[in-house]
């Protein structure tokens, strides 16, 4: 919210919420709720006849594009020519904002599934879509061997996977340590890793703040990193290599 100025009488008065707070609460949240319900319903209905989840993914892309347009978020993209359209990848991105998911889905014109925490599966419409469309929901305390099998099925079906290896959103924009589990899965399924760098999305919606602001964000797709020939013990080094590319250290 706004600052709390100190008056000469010593009494604090809270300043009025800024315009974008009102816009978020009374326009964006209702609009995004409608998008989620309508497109979530279409996605759920399509699962009856589309077992591969491809129409459900189209619904997810439309949902993402509507959110960005309604919010006024423009995406500056580079590096899309570095990946083949006919190949499957694990796209590993830094995580600054809840808007990172719409940014990735609206920008990468591929059949995408995300690896996300299992608790997301309990949300109405959104969670139901994630479960029925084949996204990989992982219990962080008990990931289980079944996660690798689900990833392998997605890759065999021509899909790509999106992961946020930090495991949580950054508060200040600094990229945290990448967890090694997803890189172990990529090694076991022999899927190339594509580092993805998202810039400035934290200014759209900061973690812990109920206010969305329009603006321009950047998304850079880097060269794929092959996992063929890597062993399980290479997962930690692979995670550090991908993080270095994402942060621009290499």
LUMDOLUM-289533 format. One line per 3 residues: number of its first residue (from 1); their letters; for each residue x, y, z of C-alpha. Coordinates in pm, 1 decimal, always signed. Last residue first. Layout:
BEGIN
NUM> A> X Y Z  ...
***
This chain:
BEGIN
250> XXX> +2847.2 -1734.2 -1858.0  +2734.0 -1539.4 -1549.9  +2419.9 -1425.9 -1732.2
247> XXX> +2180.4 -1523.2 -1453.9  +2002.0 -1785.1 -1663.1  +2330.9 -1919.3 -1800.6
244> XXX> +2481.4 -1955.8 -1452.3  +2162.6 -2121.3 -1327.8  +2186.4 -2379.2 -1605.8
241> XXX> +2546.1 -2464.1 -1514.3  +2462.5 -2484.3 -1143.6  +2176.0 -2726.2 -1208.9
238> XXX> +2397.8 -2934.6 -1438.2  +2665.3 -2957.5 -1166.1  +2404.6 -3081.7 -918.7
235> XXX> +2261.1 -3335.3 -1164.9  +2599.1 -3485.6 -1261.8  +2571.6 -3763.4 -1001.0
232> XXX> +2279.1 -3909.1 -1192.4  +2491.7 -3957.8 -1502.2  +2525.6 -3741.3 -1812.2
229> XXX> +2582.8 -3897.2 -2153.3  +2284.5 -3732.6 -2315.0  +2173.8 -3428.4 -2112.9
226> XXX> +2204.5 -3170.4 -2388.2  +2203.5 -2796.5 -2301.4  +1971.2 -2596.4 -2524.6
223> XXX> +2087.7 -2245.5 -2625.0  +1914.1 -1965.0 -2438.6  +1554.7 -1838.8 -2457.4
220> XXX> +1529.1 -1480.8 -2333.0  +1208.7 -1333.9 -2190.2  +1186.8 -962.6 -2107.8
217> XXX> +911.6 -771.9 -1933.5  +732.8 -450.1 -2028.0  +482.1 -280.9 -1800.2
214> XXX> +137.1 -280.5 -1644.8  +109.5 -289.8 -1264.7  -55.0 -553.1 -1043.4
211> XXX> -119.5 -497.9 -674.0  -185.4 -742.6 -392.5  +169.8 -755.6 -257.4
208> XXX> +334.3 -1065.6 -106.4  +560.5 -1131.1 -404.1  +573.5 -831.8 -634.3
205> XXX> +338.1 -809.5 -929.5  +436.8 -635.9 -1251.8  +769.3 -514.6 -1110.6
202> XXX> +863.4 -875.2 -1035.6  +828.5 -946.8 -1408.9  +1138.0 -734.2 -1474.4
199> XXX> +1343.9 -1000.6 -1654.9  +1272.4 -1365.8 -1732.1  +1571.5 -1578.6 -1834.3
196> XXX> +1515.0 -1923.2 -1983.0  +1768.4 -2208.3 -1978.1  +1674.9 -2489.9 -2220.1
193> XXX> +1751.2 -2837.0 -2081.5  +1774.3 -3127.3 -2326.9  +1569.4 -3440.0 -2242.7
190> XXX> +1755.6 -3760.9 -2159.5  +1466.0 -3894.4 -1943.1  +1705.1 -3980.7 -1656.8
187> XXX> +1908.0 -3665.2 -1709.7  +1595.3 -3446.9 -1715.7  +1472.7 -3613.3 -1395.6
184> XXX> +1805.8 -3543.6 -1225.6  +1776.6 -3185.9 -1345.0  +1432.3 -3161.6 -1184.5
181> XXX> +1570.5 -3282.1 -853.2  +1873.6 -3051.1 -835.0  +1716.3 -2742.1 -680.7
178> XXX> +1843.6 -2418.7 -832.1  +1983.5 -2175.7 -575.1  +1818.5 -1834.6 -582.5
175> XXX> +1810.9 -1576.4 -860.1  +1808.7 -1220.6 -729.2  +1495.3 -1027.3 -830.0
172> XXX> +1428.5 -889.1 -482.2  +1148.6 -1114.5 -355.7  +1230.5 -1418.7 -568.1
169> XXX> +946.0 -1662.4 -625.7  +968.3 -2019.7 -498.3  +1107.9 -2357.5 -603.6
166> XXX> +1427.4 -2208.0 -745.6  +1402.5 -2469.1 -1023.1  +1106.1 -2304.4 -1199.4
163> XXX> +1008.2 -2576.4 -1446.7  +838.9 -2589.3 -1787.7  +808.5 -2924.1 -1968.1
160> XXX> +783.1 -2994.7 -2339.6  +525.1 -3214.4 -2511.9  +579.7 -3456.6 -2801.6
157> XXX> +389.5 -3755.8 -2660.1  +713.9 -3936.9 -2575.9  +815.7 -3624.7 -2382.8
154> XXX> +492.1 -3627.1 -2183.3  +522.8 -4000.3 -2112.0  +883.5 -3953.5 -1994.8
151> XXX> +778.4 -3674.4 -1758.1  +510.8 -3898.8 -1610.7  +763.3 -4181.6 -1567.0
148> XXX> +1008.2 -3946.8 -1395.7  +734.8 -3829.9 -1156.8  +637.6 -4189.1 -1073.9
145> XXX> +968.1 -4239.7 -890.0  +833.5 -4053.2 -587.7  +827.7 -3682.6 -504.7
142> XXX> +755.5 -3740.9 -135.9  +818.8 -3419.4 +62.0  +795.3 -3198.9 -245.8
139> XXX> +467.1 -3359.6 -353.3  +485.9 -3305.5 -726.9  +218.0 -3209.2 -975.8
136> XXX> +319.6 -3287.7 -1334.1  +77.2 -3137.1 -1586.1  -130.3 -3389.2 -1779.8
133> XXX> -430.0 -3181.9 -1887.6  -658.6 -3347.3 -1630.6  -453.6 -3256.8 -1321.6
130> XXX> -354.6 -2905.3 -1422.2  -707.3 -2826.2 -1542.2  -857.8 -2939.4 -1211.2
127> XXX> -605.0 -2724.0 -1027.1  -695.3 -2414.6 -1226.8  -1069.9 -2490.6 -1224.9
124> XXX> -1095.7 -2501.3 -843.4  -758.6 -2498.5 -663.0  -657.6 -2835.1 -512.0
121> XXX> -403.1 -2920.8 -781.9  -190.5 -2623.9 -680.4  -103.1 -2815.1 -360.1
118> XXX> +95.3 -3067.6 -565.7  +381.1 -2828.6 -632.3  +450.7 -2763.0 -997.0
115> XXX> +612.4 -2921.7 -1301.8  +453.2 -2746.0 -1595.3  +324.4 -2877.8 -1926.8
112> XXX> +379.1 -2714.2 -2263.5  +274.9 -2791.7 -2623.2  +473.3 -2515.6 -2790.9
109> XXX> +432.0 -2153.0 -2891.2  +646.3 -2015.1 -2608.8  +528.9 -1658.9 -2540.9
106> XXX> +179.4 -1687.0 -2391.6  +270.3 -1990.7 -2179.8  +594.2 -1835.8 -2052.0
103> XXX> +442.4 -1498.2 -1961.9  +130.3 -1659.0 -1814.3  +353.5 -1867.6 -1582.6
100> XXX> +588.1 -1579.3 -1494.9  +294.7 -1366.0 -1376.1  +318.4 -1517.3 -1026.4
97> XXX> +642.2 -1324.2 -1012.5  +1020.3 -1349.2 -1005.7  +1098.3 -1711.2 -1097.1
94> XXX> +1407.5 -1810.5 -1294.2  +1339.5 -2045.1 -1581.8  +1414.9 -2404.7 -1682.7
91> XXX> +1252.0 -2512.2 -2011.3  +1276.0 -2892.5 -2028.8  +1272.6 -2976.9 -2396.9
88> XXX> +1087.5 -3170.8 -2665.2  +1178.1 -3137.2 -3031.3  +975.9 -3060.7 -3347.8
85> XXX> +975.8 -2681.0 -3310.0  +1350.0 -2667.4 -3269.9  +1496.9 -2428.2 -3014.3
82> XXX> +1745.0 -2145.0 -3068.5  +1508.6 -1952.0 -3297.1  +1310.5 -1842.2 -2991.4
79> XXX> +1616.6 -1648.7 -2873.2  +1462.2 -1311.9 -2790.8  +1126.1 -1194.5 -2660.2
76> XXX> +1010.0 -856.3 -2526.5  +679.6 -930.7 -2351.3  +417.2 -658.0 -2302.4
73> XXX> +203.7 -655.0 -1986.8  -106.9 -435.9 -1998.9  -303.7 -630.7 -1738.3
70> XXX> -586.2 -717.9 -1976.6  -341.7 -809.4 -2251.1  -126.1 -1023.1 -2020.8
67> XXX> -424.2 -1203.3 -1868.5  -586.9 -1263.4 -2206.5  -264.7 -1412.3 -2345.4
64> XXX> -228.5 -1648.8 -2048.7  -588.0 -1771.6 -2069.5  -558.7 -1818.2 -2447.0
61> XXX> -239.6 -2019.9 -2389.8  -405.8 -2233.4 -2118.1  -705.7 -2297.4 -2344.6
58> XXX> -467.2 -2407.9 -2616.8  -309.0 -2641.3 -2360.5  -649.0 -2795.0 -2289.5
55> XXX> -685.6 -2849.0 -2664.4  -360.6 -3046.7 -2657.0  -442.7 -3248.3 -2344.9
52> XXX> -337.3 -3585.2 -2489.8  -659.3 -3753.7 -2378.7  -870.2 -3524.7 -2593.5
49> XXX> -1228.9 -3655.8 -2595.2  -1337.3 -3626.0 -2230.8  -1049.1 -3389.3 -2152.3
46> XXX> -1216.4 -3127.7 -2373.7  -1481.3 -3058.6 -2109.8  -1215.3 -2980.6 -1848.2
43> XXX> -1037.3 -2738.5 -2080.1  -1360.0 -2565.0 -2177.5  -1449.2 -2529.0 -1807.9
40> XXX> -1103.6 -2390.8 -1729.5  -1141.8 -2146.2 -2017.2  -1464.0 -2006.5 -1872.3
37> XXX> -1370.1 -2026.5 -1503.1  -1014.8 -1897.6 -1542.4  -1110.1 -1613.7 -1778.0
34> XXX> -1389.0 -1507.9 -1538.7  -1150.7 -1510.2 -1242.2  -899.2 -1310.7 -1447.2
31> XXX> -1162.4 -1041.7 -1507.2  -1273.1 -1030.9 -1141.1  -909.4 -1005.3 -1021.4
28> XXX> -817.1 -744.7 -1282.9  -1106.5 -504.3 -1233.3  -1202.0 -431.9 -870.3
25> XXX> -898.5 -558.2 -680.6  -626.5 -495.1 -936.5  -754.9 -157.5 -1055.5
22> XXX> -798.4 -40.9 -696.9  -439.8 -142.9 -619.0  -321.7 +10.8 -947.3
19> XXX> -465.3 +348.8 -848.4  -270.2 +371.8 -523.2  -425.0 +294.0 -182.9
16> XXX> -507.1 +609.4 +17.4  -243.3 +722.8 +265.0  -253.3 +585.8 +619.0
13> XXX> -263.5 +865.3 +873.6  -21.5 +866.1 +1168.3  -89.1 +1107.1 +1456.2
10> XXX> +213.0 +1297.6 +1593.4  +39.5 +1632.7 +1564.6  +285.4 +1743.9 +1297.6
7> XXX> +178.0 +1451.7 +1079.4  +391.3 +1141.8 +1014.0  +323.0 +989.6 +671.4
4> XXX> +228.5 +621.9 +633.1  +342.2 +523.9 +283.6  +108.9 +362.4 +33.5
1> X> +0.0 +0.0 +0.0
***
